[in-house]
Amino acid sequence: MSVSVLVGSQWGDEGKGKIVDILGDRFDIVARYQGGANAGHTIVIGDQQFVLHLIPSGILREDVECVIGNGVVIDPQALLDEIKFLEDHGFKVKGRLFISHNAHLIMPYHKIIDSINESGDNKIGTTGRGIGPCYIDKYDRKGIRIVDLLDKVELEKKIRRNIEEKNKIITNVFNKEELDVEKIVSDYLAFDEAIDQYITDVPVFLDEAIRNGKSVLMEGAQGALLDVDHGTYPYVTSSNPTSGGACIGLGLPPTKISSVFGIVKAYTTRVGFGPFPTELLGEEGEALRTWGAEFGATTGRPRRCGWFDAFLLNYSRMINGIERVAITKLDVLSNMDEIKVCIAYELDGKRLKSFPTTESQLTRVVPIYETLPGWKTDITNVRSYDDLPNETKNYLSFISEHSGFEISIISVGPKRDQTIEL
């Protein structure tokens, strides 16, 4: 059976939630490998909309087991709220959710520091949920992991040491009220009791499952161009959403992976700050945002919108090893008379051979466009590729050819059945 990685191929918000839900019943296990509650995966089932932040979207398929890997940073309250939300809506979580004992925990001081950083002059555009500061502590070897909750004495020592350091910054530099150590220790010990039944040695769990013939879908959060190493630094997330992050974030070797599947929006969006070569400003951008309901599932922030960027997608395909993709939100383009596709960048009058990842270059590139006719027809009820307008088929063929991938799923609306498989 297969072990596949599912990657957001642009700047996030590509519609991973729906596609994981669609693919979920074809896999035995869906495993999340990085990020935190800054992600927002939206799934529509009938008239009900579900937004998940930490638990993989596969939880909505009753026979699928779900894993949260060591690469994910966990906000205790967000996790407990999500479990309760799912149970209140009739979804069984117990016995189906497995959480790595090596996952790091977001602490109260991480959120405070994150919000303080975002209030300054050097904003990145984060969600303010403590993700970055938690990863900083992880790599500074000061993080608190779930496994640390098992030893109350050592846990108190670690928390006290961390808070003593953070309080100096919070009180002396930012003039904020210092944190209550006793309350934090008490809260996190209570969290340990609440999630104890879900804690698992994830590498062992996945290895045994694969050896027993089970299939695994490894799900990333955010998008490849937000990767801390390969994205548009410094306007990136604090982890590795690219396919390589799946091995590190779950403890699986690369030799186990059989395929990489990309999720690609039919146009391009970005949340927060950072360069965006194909961004549409003014009325066109506002119209695309309205038609696509482009507002963040986690923060509600309006997304910046622009034309499809095949040059960017070629880079993403290369660094992720993407072979096949799902195209999402194709229906949103149905209002367009003409649709532009970026096929190359020019910088200082010269065509670039590779995608630049420096802010100074990306803010100066000039996108080279090809213009295609729109289809001006509602396609939300189309269920067969043959029934799509010729202009729609031509658009799909064009972006497939110029991005270097094969399209295997087309989404023409948010609901499960608004999907065409090739």
C-alpha positions as CSV (number, residue, x, y, z in Angstrom):
1,M,0.0,0.0,0.0
2,S,1.1,3.6,-0.6
3,V,2.7,6.2,1.6
4,S,1.9,9.6,0.0
5,V,2.8,13.2,1.0
6,L,0.2,15.9,0.3
7,V,1.7,19.4,-0.1
8,G,0.2,22.8,-0.4
9,S,2.1,24.0,-3.5
10,Q,1.7,27.8,-3.3
11,W,1.5,30.2,-0.3
12,G,-1.0,28.1,1.6
13,D,-4.8,28.3,1.5
14,E,-4.9,26.0,-1.5
15,G,-7.8,23.9,-0.2
16,K,-5.9,21.1,1.4
17,G,-8.7,20.4,3.8
18,K,-11.2,19.4,1.2
19,I,-8.7,17.3,-0.8
20,V,-7.5,15.4,2.3
21,D,-11.2,14.7,3.1
22,I,-11.7,13.5,-0.5
23,L,-8.7,11.2,-0.4
24,G,-9.2,10.2,3.2
25,D,-11.3,7.2,2.6
26,R,-8.6,5.7,0.4
27,F,-6.0,5.7,3.2
28,D,-5.9,4.0,6.5
29,I,-4.0,6.8,8.3
30,V,-3.8,10.5,7.8
31,A,-0.8,12.1,9.5
32,R,0.0,15.8,10.1
33,Y,3.7,16.5,10.0
34,Q,4.3,20.2,10.8
35,G,2.8,23.6,11.8
36,G,0.4,24.3,14.5
37,A,-3.0,25.9,15.1
38,N,-2.0,28.7,12.6
39,A,-3.3,26.3,9.9
40,G,-7.0,26.3,9.0
41,H,-8.4,23.4,6.9
42,T,-12.0,23.9,5.8
43,I,-14.2,21.0,4.9
44,V,-17.9,21.2,3.8
45,I,-20.1,18.1,4.3
46,G,-23.6,18.7,3.2
47,D,-24.6,22.1,4.7
48,Q,-22.1,21.8,7.5
49,Q,-18.7,23.5,7.4
50,F,-15.9,22.3,9.6
51,V,-12.6,24.2,10.2
52,L,-9.8,22.1,11.7
53,H,-6.6,23.6,12.9
54,L,-4.6,20.7,14.5
55,I,-6.4,17.4,13.9
56,P,-6.0,16.0,10.4
57,S,-9.0,16.4,8.1
58,G,-9.1,12.6,7.8
59,I,-10.9,12.5,11.2
60,L,-14.1,13.2,9.3
61,R,-13.9,9.8,7.7
62,E,-15.0,7.3,10.4
63,D,-12.6,4.4,9.4
64,V,-9.5,6.6,9.2
65,E,-6.9,6.9,12.0
66,C,-5.2,10.3,12.5
67,V,-1.8,11.2,13.7
68,I,-0.3,14.4,14.9
69,G,3.5,14.1,14.5
70,N,6.5,15.4,16.5
71,G,6.9,18.2,13.9
72,V,3.7,19.9,15.0
73,V,3.6,22.4,17.8
74,I,0.5,21.9,19.9
75,D,-1.6,24.5,21.6
76,P,-3.2,22.5,24.5
77,Q,-6.4,24.6,24.6
78,A,-6.8,24.6,20.8
79,L,-6.4,20.8,20.7
80,L,-8.9,20.2,23.5
81,D,-11.4,22.6,22.0
82,E,-11.1,20.8,18.6
83,I,-11.6,17.4,20.1
84,K,-14.7,18.6,21.9
85,F,-16.0,20.3,18.7
86,L,-15.7,17.0,16.8
87,E,-17.3,14.9,19.5
88,D,-20.1,17.4,19.8
89,H,-20.8,16.9,16.1
90,G,-20.9,13.1,16.4
91,F,-17.3,12.3,15.3
92,K,-15.5,9.6,17.3
93,V,-12.0,10.8,18.3
94,K,-11.0,8.4,21.0
95,G,-9.1,5.4,19.6
96,R,-8.6,7.2,16.3
97,L,-6.3,10.1,17.2
98,F,-2.6,9.5,18.0
99,I,-0.3,12.3,19.2
100,S,3.5,12.1,19.2
101,H,5.0,12.2,22.7
102,N,7.8,14.2,21.2
103,A,5.6,17.1,19.9
104,H,6.4,20.5,21.4
105,L,3.9,22.5,23.4
106,I,3.0,26.1,22.9
107,M,3.3,27.9,26.2
108,P,1.5,31.1,27.3
109,Y,4.7,33.1,26.9
110,H,5.0,32.0,23.3
111,K,1.7,33.7,22.4
112,I,2.7,36.9,24.3
113,I,6.0,37.2,22.6
114,D,4.5,36.5,19.2
115,S,1.9,39.2,19.6
116,I,4.5,41.7,20.8
117,N,6.7,40.9,17.8
118,E,3.8,41.5,15.4
119,S,3.0,44.8,17.0
120,G,6.4,46.2,16.1
121,D,7.8,47.6,12.9
122,N,9.2,44.4,11.5
123,K,6.0,42.5,11.0
124,I,6.0,39.2,9.2
125,G,2.2,38.7,9.2
126,T,1.9,35.7,11.5
127,T,-1.3,34.6,13.2
128,G,0.0,35.6,16.6
129,R,-0.6,32.1,18.0
130,G,2.9,31.5,19.4
131,I,4.0,29.2,16.6
132,G,7.3,30.9,15.8
133,P,8.5,31.5,19.4
134,C,7.7,27.8,20.1
135,Y,9.9,26.7,17.3
136,I,12.6,29.1,18.4
137,D,12.6,27.4,21.9
138,K,12.6,24.0,20.2
139,Y,15.8,24.7,18.3
140,D,17.3,26.6,21.3
141,R,16.8,23.3,23.3
142,K,14.5,25.0,25.7
143,G,11.2,23.6,24.5
144,I,8.6,21.8,26.6
145,R,7.5,18.5,25.0
146,I,4.5,16.3,25.7
147,V,6.8,13.7,27.2
148,D,8.0,16.3,29.7
149,L,4.6,16.3,31.3
150,L,5.2,12.8,32.6
151,D,7.7,14.0,35.2
152,K,6.1,16.8,37.3
153,V,9.4,17.6,39.2
154,E,11.4,18.1,36.0
155,L,8.5,19.8,34.3
156,E,8.3,22.4,37.0
157,K,12.1,23.0,36.8
158,K,11.9,23.5,33.0
159,I,8.9,25.8,33.2
160,R,10.3,27.9,36.0
161,R,13.6,28.2,34.2
162,N,11.9,29.3,31.0
163,I,9.5,31.7,32.6
164,E,12.2,33.3,34.6
165,E,14.0,34.1,31.4
166,K,10.8,35.2,29.5
167,N,9.5,37.3,32.4
168,K,12.6,39.4,32.2
169,I,11.8,40.2,28.6
170,I,8.0,40.5,29.1
171,T,8.2,42.8,32.2
172,N,11.5,44.8,31.7
173,V,11.4,45.3,28.0
174,F,7.7,45.3,27.1
175,N,6.2,46.4,30.4
176,K,3.7,43.5,30.5
177,E,2.5,41.6,33.6
178,E,4.7,38.7,34.5
179,L,3.5,35.2,34.1
180,D,2.1,33.0,37.0
181,V,4.4,29.9,37.2
182,E,2.1,27.9,39.5
183,K,-1.0,28.4,37.3
184,I,0.9,27.4,34.2
185,V,2.3,24.2,35.8
186,S,-1.2,23.3,37.0
187,D,-2.8,23.9,33.7
188,Y,-0.3,21.8,31.8
189,L,-0.5,18.9,34.2
190,A,-4.3,19.0,33.7
191,F,-3.7,19.0,30.0
192,D,-1.6,15.9,30.3
193,E,-4.4,14.0,32.1
194,A,-6.9,15.1,29.4
195,I,-4.8,13.8,26.4
196,D,-2.9,10.9,28.0
197,Q,-5.1,8.4,26.1
198,Y,-3.9,9.9,22.8
199,I,-0.2,9.9,23.4
200,T,1.8,7.5,21.1
201,D,5.3,6.7,20.0
202,V,4.4,7.8,16.4
203,P,7.4,6.4,14.5
204,V,6.8,3.0,16.0
205,F,3.0,3.3,15.3
206,L,3.5,4.2,11.7
207,D,6.3,1.7,11.1
208,E,4.1,-1.1,12.4
209,A,1.1,0.1,10.4
210,I,3.1,0.2,7.1
211,R,4.7,-3.2,7.7
212,N,1.1,-4.5,8.2
213,G,0.1,-3.2,4.8
214,K,-1.7,0.0,5.9
215,S,-1.6,3.1,3.7
216,V,-0.6,6.6,5.0
217,L,-1.3,10.1,3.8
218,M,1.1,12.6,5.2
219,E,-0.5,16.0,5.4
220,G,1.3,19.3,5.6
221,A,0.0,22.7,6.7
222,Q,0.6,26.1,5.1
223,G,2.3,26.0,1.6
224,A,5.7,25.2,0.0
225,L,6.5,28.9,-0.6
226,L,6.2,29.5,3.2
227,D,8.8,26.9,3.9
228,V,11.4,28.4,6.3
229,D,14.3,27.1,4.1
230,H,12.8,27.1,0.6
231,G,10.2,29.8,0.8
232,T,10.1,33.6,0.3
233,Y,12.2,34.2,3.4
234,P,11.8,36.1,5.8
235,Y,8.0,36.1,5.0
236,V,7.7,32.4,5.8
237,T,6.3,30.1,8.5
238,S,8.6,28.6,11.1
239,S,8.6,25.0,9.8
240,N,9.0,22.9,6.6
241,P,5.7,22.4,4.8
242,T,7.6,21.0,1.8
243,S,7.5,17.2,1.3
244,G,10.9,16.8,2.9
245,G,9.4,18.0,6.2
246,A,7.2,14.9,6.3
247,C,10.0,12.6,7.2
248,I,11.4,14.8,9.9
249,G,7.9,15.6,11.3
250,L,6.7,12.0,11.6
251,G,9.9,9.9,12.0
252,L,9.5,8.1,8.7
253,P,12.4,7.4,6.3
254,P,12.3,8.8,2.8
255,T,12.4,5.2,1.4
256,K,8.9,4.7,2.6
257,I,7.4,7.5,0.5
258,S,5.9,6.3,-2.8
259,S,4.4,9.6,-4.2
260,V,4.0,13.3,-3.6
261,F,0.6,14.9,-4.4
262,G,0.3,18.7,-4.7
263,I,-2.7,21.0,-4.0
264,V,-2.8,23.9,-6.4
265,K,-5.3,26.8,-6.4
266,A,-6.5,27.8,-9.9
267,Y,-5.2,31.3,-9.1
268,T,-2.7,32.6,-6.5
269,T,-3.3,34.0,-3.0
270,R,-1.2,35.0,-0.1
271,V,-2.0,36.1,3.5
272,G,0.1,38.6,5.3
273,F,3.2,40.4,4.1
274,G,5.8,39.4,1.6
275,P,6.5,39.7,-2.2
276,F,3.7,38.6,-4.6
277,P,4.7,39.1,-8.3
278,T,1.3,38.3,-9.8
279,E,-0.8,40.2,-7.2
280,L,-3.9,41.9,-8.5
281,L,-4.5,45.3,-6.9
282,G,-7.6,47.5,-7.1
283,E,-11.0,46.3,-8.4
284,E,-9.8,43.1,-10.0
285,G,-8.1,41.9,-6.9
286,E,-11.2,42.8,-4.7
287,A,-13.5,41.0,-7.2
288,L,-11.4,37.8,-7.1
289,R,-11.3,38.0,-3.3
290,T,-15.1,38.3,-3.1
291,W,-15.8,35.6,-5.7
292,G,-13.4,33.2,-3.9
293,A,-14.5,34.2,-0.4
294,E,-10.7,34.7,0.3
295,F,-10.6,35.3,4.0
296,G,-8.4,33.3,6.3
297,A,-10.0,30.3,8.1
298,T,-7.9,30.9,11.2
299,T,-7.7,34.7,11.4
300,G,-10.4,35.9,9.0
301,R,-7.8,38.2,7.4
302,P,-8.5,39.1,3.7
303,R,-6.2,37.2,1.4
304,R,-4.2,39.0,-1.3
305,C,-5.2,37.6,-4.7
306,G,-3.5,37.3,-8.1
307,W,-3.1,35.5,-11.3
308,F,-1.9,31.9,-11.6
309,D,1.9,31.7,-11.4
310,A,3.3,28.8,-13.4
311,F,6.9,29.9,-12.9
312,L,6.4,29.7,-9.1
313,L,4.7,26.3,-9.5
314,N,7.6,24.9,-11.4
315,Y,9.9,25.8,-8.5
316,S,7.4,24.2,-6.1
317,R,7.1,21.1,-8.2
318,M,10.9,20.7,-8.2
319,I,11.6,21.1,-4.5
320,N,8.7,18.9,-3.5
321,G,8.9,16.2,-6.2
322,I,5.3,16.7,-7.1
323,E,3.9,14.4,-9.8
324,R,0.2,14.9,-9.7
325,V,-2.0,17.7,-8.4
326,A,-5.5,18.7,-7.4
327,I,-6.7,22.0,-8.9
328,T,-9.0,23.8,-6.5
329,K,-11.4,26.7,-6.8
330,L,-11.5,26.5,-10.6
331,D,-15.1,27.7,-10.4
332,V,-14.0,31.1,-9.0
333,L,-12.6,32.0,-12.3
334,S,-15.9,31.6,-14.1
335,N,-16.6,35.3,-13.9
336,M,-13.5,36.3,-15.8
337,D,-13.6,37.5,-19.5
338,E,-9.9,36.8,-19.8
339,I,-7.5,35.0,-17.5
340,K,-3.8,35.6,-17.3
341,V,-1.1,33.1,-16.5
342,C,2.4,34.0,-15.5
343,I,4.9,31.8,-17.4
344,A,8.2,33.6,-16.6
345,Y,9.8,36.4,-14.6
346,E,12.1,39.2,-15.9
347,L,14.5,41.0,-13.7
348,D,16.4,44.1,-14.9
349,G,15.4,43.2,-18.5
350,K,16.6,39.6,-18.4
351,R,14.5,36.4,-18.2
352,L,15.2,34.4,-15.1
353,K,16.1,30.7,-15.3
354,S,15.2,29.9,-11.7
355,F,12.8,31.2,-9.1
356,P,14.4,33.9,-6.8
357,T,13.8,33.5,-3.1
358,T,15.3,36.8,-2.0
359,E,12.9,39.6,-1.1
360,S,14.9,42.2,-3.0
361,Q,14.7,40.3,-6.2
362,L,11.1,39.1,-5.9
363,T,9.8,42.6,-5.3
364,R,11.4,43.8,-8.5
365,V,10.6,40.9,-10.9
366,V,8.2,41.6,-13.8
367,P,5.8,38.7,-14.5
368,I,5.5,37.6,-18.2
369,Y,1.9,36.7,-18.9
370,E,0.0,34.7,-21.5
371,T,-3.7,35.6,-21.7
372,L,-6.4,33.0,-22.2
373,P,-10.1,33.5,-22.8
374,G,-12.5,32.9,-19.9
375,W,-15.5,30.6,-20.0
376,K,-18.1,32.8,-18.4
377,T,-20.2,29.8,-17.5
378,D,-21.1,28.3,-14.1
379,I,-19.2,25.0,-13.7
380,T,-20.2,24.2,-10.1
381,N,-22.6,21.5,-11.2
382,V,-20.2,19.8,-13.7
383,R,-19.1,16.3,-12.6
384,S,-17.3,15.1,-15.7
385,Y,-14.2,16.5,-17.4
386,D,-15.9,16.1,-20.8
387,D,-18.7,18.4,-19.7
388,L,-16.4,21.3,-18.9
389,P,-16.3,24.2,-21.4
390,N,-13.5,24.0,-24.0
391,E,-12.0,27.2,-22.6
392,T,-11.8,25.6,-19.1
393,K,-10.1,22.5,-20.5
394,N,-7.7,24.7,-22.4
395,Y,-6.9,26.7,-19.2
396,L,-6.2,23.4,-17.4
397,S,-4.0,22.1,-20.2
398,F,-2.1,25.3,-20.3
399,I,-1.3,25.5,-16.6
400,S,-0.5,21.8,-16.5
401,E,2.0,22.1,-19.4
402,H,3.7,25.3,-18.1
403,S,3.9,24.1,-14.5
404,G,5.1,20.6,-15.3
405,F,2.5,18.5,-13.5
406,E,-0.3,16.2,-14.2
407,I,-3.8,17.1,-13.0
408,S,-5.8,14.2,-11.4
409,I,-8.5,16.1,-9.4
410,I,-10.5,19.2,-10.2
411,S,-12.5,21.0,-7.5
412,V,-15.4,23.1,-8.8
413,G,-16.8,24.0,-5.4
414,P,-16.3,23.5,-1.6
415,K,-18.6,20.4,-1.2
416,R,-17.4,16.8,-1.4
417,D,-19.4,16.1,-4.5
418,Q,-18.2,19.2,-6.4
419,T,-15.2,17.2,-7.5
420,I,-14.0,15.8,-10.9
421,E,-11.5,13.0,-10.9
422,L,-9.5,12.2,-14.0
